[in-house]
Amino acid sequence: MFSLALLDLRKSIASWRLWTLLGWLEVRQRYARSRVGPFWLTISMGVMIASIGMVYGTLFGMKLGDYLPFLAISLVMWTSFSQTVTDGSVAYINSGQYIRQASTPKLIYVLQVIWRNAVILAHNFVIVLVLFALFGVKSWTTLPLFIPALLIYIANALWIAMVVGLLSARFRDLPQIVQALMQVAFYITPIIYRPDSLNRFSFIVEFNPLAYLIGVVREPLIGQVPSALTWGVTIGMAVLGWIVALALTGRYLKRIPYWV
């Protein structure tokens, strides 16, 4: 069961030229004949961050120099995660014609989703860099922690995309459910507000694994060291999630062409 999934994953990674090319072509086709290209996403994200930052920064009584970087990092990373999971739920469905016609590793279609959203994340991350230039970096000593945190973040996004992609190929109502759940998760995850802002309802954050996942990549960039609990929860999510993802993939991998 695990051996079949690991073999497919190994072959998929070895075919990196294919899934990087497919992901890059999707980004280019979406903004074909546009002078700005994917940076339209950056512009729209920047406008949204500025608008929300001005309103909620005033409501929360926070300095823009503190709140805008917090909000920008939160929204940029959450948008990437949410879009990866949502796109992952239709990864096999949208690639059904390729899966039925060619004998290729199946996980290349999930890796294609990861790569495409990584490219978009890189475009949107420009906003964070601009805010760092305007307001300064909070702490240079915590910045290196962003690298392992980002790897943990990607590992979690990847296994979730693998699971929802596989289940959605079998149950076609699931992509709509995933999209609705991600919208709900946005409001109960500390993205617009700080984790310590809920007071009596702090359990919403304490028992929300996505809060730790966003926190582990956000805190090094705002000058904080993620707590041991944050590292433990996110690493534990990755380990357990990959076990589940590989088990499901190994068991149902050969059924994907019949489902799509």
C-alpha positions as CSV (number, residue, x, y, z in Angstrom):
1,M,0.0,0.0,0.0
2,F,2.7,2.5,1.0
3,S,5.2,1.1,-1.5
4,L,2.8,1.8,-4.4
5,A,2.2,5.4,-3.2
6,L,5.9,6.0,-2.6
7,L,6.8,4.6,-6.0
8,D,4.3,7.0,-7.7
9,L,5.6,9.9,-5.6
10,R,9.1,9.1,-6.6
11,K,8.2,8.9,-10.3
12,S,6.2,12.1,-10.0
13,I,9.1,14.0,-8.4
14,A,11.4,12.6,-11.1
15,S,9.0,14.1,-13.7
16,W,9.5,17.6,-12.4
17,R,9.9,19.1,-15.8
18,L,6.4,18.0,-16.7
19,W,4.5,19.3,-13.7
20,T,6.5,22.5,-13.5
21,L,5.8,23.2,-17.2
22,L,2.1,22.4,-16.8
23,G,1.8,24.6,-13.8
24,W,3.7,27.5,-15.4
25,L,1.6,27.2,-18.6
26,E,-1.6,27.4,-16.5
27,V,-0.4,30.7,-14.9
28,R,0.6,32.1,-18.3
29,Q,-2.6,31.1,-20.1
30,R,-4.7,32.6,-17.3
31,Y,-3.1,36.0,-18.0
32,A,-2.3,35.7,-21.7
33,R,-2.0,39.0,-23.6
34,S,-2.0,40.9,-20.3
35,R,0.9,43.4,-19.8
36,V,0.9,43.0,-16.1
37,G,0.3,39.2,-16.1
38,P,0.2,37.4,-12.7
39,F,1.0,40.6,-11.0
40,W,-2.7,41.5,-11.3
41,L,-3.0,39.1,-8.3
42,T,-0.4,41.0,-6.5
43,I,-2.1,44.3,-7.2
44,S,-5.5,43.0,-6.1
45,M,-4.0,41.5,-3.0
46,G,-2.2,44.7,-2.2
47,V,-5.4,46.7,-2.5
48,M,-7.3,44.3,-0.2
49,I,-4.5,44.4,2.4
50,A,-4.4,48.2,2.3
51,S,-8.2,48.4,2.6
52,I,-8.6,45.9,5.4
53,G,-5.5,47.2,7.2
54,M,-6.8,50.8,7.3
55,V,-10.3,49.7,8.6
56,Y,-9.4,46.9,11.0
57,G,-6.2,48.6,12.1
58,T,-8.3,51.6,13.2
59,L,-11.0,49.4,14.8
60,F,-8.4,47.4,16.8
61,G,-6.5,50.5,17.7
62,M,-3.2,49.2,16.3
63,K,-0.3,51.0,14.7
64,L,-0.3,50.4,10.9
65,G,3.5,49.7,11.1
66,D,2.6,46.7,13.3
67,Y,-0.7,45.6,11.8
68,L,-0.1,45.9,8.1
69,P,2.9,43.4,8.0
70,F,0.9,41.0,10.3
71,L,-2.1,41.2,8.0
72,A,-0.1,41.0,4.8
73,I,1.8,37.9,5.9
74,S,-1.4,36.3,7.2
75,L,-3.5,36.9,4.0
76,V,-0.7,36.0,1.6
77,M,0.1,32.7,3.3
78,W,-3.6,31.9,3.9
79,T,-4.6,32.6,0.3
80,S,-1.9,30.3,-0.9
81,F,-2.9,27.5,1.5
82,S,-6.6,27.9,0.8
83,Q,-6.1,28.0,-3.0
84,T,-3.8,25.0,-2.9
85,V,-6.4,22.9,-1.0
86,T,-9.3,24.1,-3.2
87,D,-7.3,23.5,-6.4
88,G,-6.1,20.1,-5.0
89,S,-9.7,19.0,-4.6
90,V,-10.2,19.1,-8.4
91,A,-6.6,18.2,-9.4
92,Y,-7.6,14.7,-10.8
93,I,-11.0,15.8,-12.0
94,N,-9.6,18.7,-14.2
95,S,-6.8,16.4,-15.5
96,G,-9.1,13.5,-16.3
97,Q,-8.4,13.6,-20.0
98,Y,-4.7,13.2,-19.4
99,I,-5.2,10.5,-16.8
100,R,-7.4,8.4,-19.1
101,Q,-5.2,8.8,-22.2
102,A,-1.6,8.5,-20.8
103,S,0.0,6.3,-18.3
104,T,1.7,8.9,-16.1
105,P,2.3,9.0,-12.3
106,K,-0.8,10.4,-10.7
107,L,0.7,12.6,-8.1
108,I,2.2,14.9,-10.8
109,Y,-1.2,16.5,-11.0
110,V,-1.1,17.3,-7.3
111,L,2.5,18.6,-7.6
112,Q,1.3,20.7,-10.5
113,V,-1.2,22.4,-8.1
114,I,1.5,23.0,-5.5
115,W,3.9,24.5,-8.0
116,R,1.3,26.8,-9.6
117,N,0.3,28.2,-6.2
118,A,4.0,28.5,-5.2
119,V,4.5,30.7,-8.3
120,I,1.5,32.8,-7.3
121,L,2.7,32.9,-3.7
122,A,6.1,34.3,-4.9
123,H,4.3,37.1,-6.8
124,N,2.1,38.0,-3.7
125,F,5.1,37.8,-1.4
126,V,6.4,41.0,-3.0
127,I,3.8,42.8,-0.9
128,V,5.4,41.5,2.3
129,L,8.9,42.6,1.0
130,V,7.5,46.1,0.2
131,L,6.1,46.4,3.7
132,F,9.4,45.3,5.2
133,A,11.1,48.1,3.2
134,L,8.6,50.6,4.4
135,F,8.3,49.6,8.1
136,G,11.5,47.7,8.6
137,V,12.2,44.1,9.6
138,K,11.1,43.4,13.2
139,S,13.9,41.0,14.0
140,W,16.7,39.6,11.7
141,T,17.4,36.8,14.1
142,T,14.0,35.1,13.7
143,L,14.0,35.4,9.9
144,P,15.9,32.2,9.2
145,L,13.2,30.2,11.1
146,F,10.9,31.1,8.2
147,I,12.7,28.5,5.9
148,P,11.9,25.4,8.0
149,A,8.5,26.8,8.8
150,L,7.8,27.2,5.1
151,L,8.8,23.6,4.4
152,I,6.4,22.4,7.1
153,Y,3.7,24.6,5.6
154,I,4.2,23.2,2.1
155,A,4.3,19.6,3.5
156,N,1.0,20.1,5.2
157,A,-0.6,21.8,2.2
158,L,0.6,18.9,-0.1
159,W,-0.8,16.0,2.0
160,I,-4.1,17.8,2.4
161,A,-4.3,18.4,-1.4
162,M,-3.5,14.7,-2.0
163,V,-6.3,13.5,0.3
164,V,-9.0,15.9,-0.9
165,G,-8.0,15.4,-4.5
166,L,-8.3,11.6,-4.2
167,L,-11.6,11.8,-2.3
168,S,-13.1,14.4,-4.6
169,A,-12.4,12.1,-7.6
170,R,-14.6,9.6,-6.0
171,F,-17.2,11.9,-4.4
172,R,-17.9,14.8,-6.8
173,D,-19.8,16.9,-4.2
174,L,-16.6,17.2,-2.1
175,P,-15.0,20.1,-3.9
176,Q,-17.9,22.3,-3.1
177,I,-17.8,21.2,0.5
178,V,-14.0,21.9,0.7
179,Q,-14.6,25.4,-0.7
180,A,-17.2,26.1,1.9
181,L,-15.1,24.8,4.7
182,M,-12.2,26.9,3.7
183,Q,-14.4,30.0,3.8
184,V,-15.5,29.1,7.3
185,A,-11.9,28.3,8.3
186,F,-10.9,31.8,7.2
187,Y,-13.1,33.4,9.9
188,I,-12.1,31.1,12.8
189,T,-8.4,31.3,12.0
190,P,-6.5,34.4,13.3
191,I,-5.7,36.0,10.0
192,I,-7.3,39.4,10.2
193,Y,-7.2,39.5,14.0
194,R,-4.4,38.5,16.4
195,P,-4.6,35.1,18.1
196,D,-4.9,36.6,21.6
197,S,-7.8,38.9,20.6
198,L,-10.7,36.5,21.3
199,N,-10.5,36.5,25.1
200,R,-13.3,34.2,26.3
201,F,-13.4,32.4,23.0
202,S,-9.7,31.7,22.8
203,F,-10.5,28.0,22.5
204,I,-11.4,28.6,18.9
205,V,-7.7,29.4,18.2
206,E,-6.3,26.9,20.7
207,F,-8.0,23.9,19.1
208,N,-7.7,25.2,15.5
209,P,-4.7,23.4,13.8
210,L,-4.8,25.9,10.9
211,A,-4.0,28.7,13.4
212,Y,-0.7,26.9,14.3
213,L,0.0,26.3,10.6
214,I,-0.4,30.0,9.8
215,G,1.4,31.0,13.0
216,V,4.5,28.9,12.3
217,V,5.2,30.8,9.0
218,R,4.0,34.2,10.2
219,E,5.8,34.5,13.6
220,P,9.4,34.4,12.3
221,L,8.5,37.3,9.9
222,I,7.0,39.5,12.6
223,G,9.9,39.1,14.9
224,Q,8.6,36.2,17.1
225,V,9.9,32.7,17.7
226,P,7.2,30.0,17.2
227,S,6.5,28.2,20.4
228,A,7.3,24.6,21.0
229,L,3.6,23.8,20.8
230,T,3.4,25.5,17.4
231,W,6.3,23.5,16.1
232,G,5.0,20.3,17.6
233,V,1.4,20.7,16.3
234,T,2.5,21.5,12.7
235,I,5.2,18.8,12.5
236,G,2.7,16.3,14.0
237,M,0.1,17.3,11.4
238,A,2.7,16.8,8.6
239,V,3.8,13.3,9.9
240,L,0.3,12.0,10.6
241,G,-1.1,13.6,7.5
242,W,1.5,12.1,5.2
243,I,0.9,8.6,6.7
244,V,-2.9,9.0,5.9
245,A,-2.3,10.5,2.5
246,L,0.2,7.8,1.4
247,A,-2.1,5.0,2.8
248,L,-5.1,6.3,0.9
249,T,-3.1,7.0,-2.3
250,G,-1.6,3.5,-2.3
251,R,-4.9,1.8,-1.8
252,Y,-7.0,3.8,-4.4
253,L,-4.3,5.0,-6.9
254,K,-5.3,2.5,-9.6
255,R,-9.0,3.5,-9.3
256,I,-8.4,7.1,-10.2
257,P,-8.7,6.6,-14.0
258,Y,-12.1,4.9,-13.5
259,W,-13.3,7.7,-11.2
260,V,-12.4,10.6,-13.4
